[in-house]
């Protein structure tokens, strides 16, 4: 297909057709994948709900706090993500983060 000879209107039309076809195929692929997963689960005798909810690493979704604000024990931080303001203030005051470790 030579796109260079097509008008802008024809190209827009082709683009819309391609988007519709792509969405249709993605929906079909998703449905096929679900059916295959369900068939495998049935074949091995595994309830689908168990298959979906099982965490492969065997760990929970929470992370224990590693740091606590000495001025307010309810303020804790896991050490992940952005530092809370109280941690930043502590460090800006020249103190060590190790002093906050739980």
Secondary structure, DSSP 8 states (H G I E B T S, - for coil): --GGGS-HHHHHHHHHHHHHHHHHHHHHHHHHHHHHHHHHHHHHT--HHHHHH--TT---S-----EEETTEEEEEE-S-SS--HHHHHHHHTT--GGGGB-
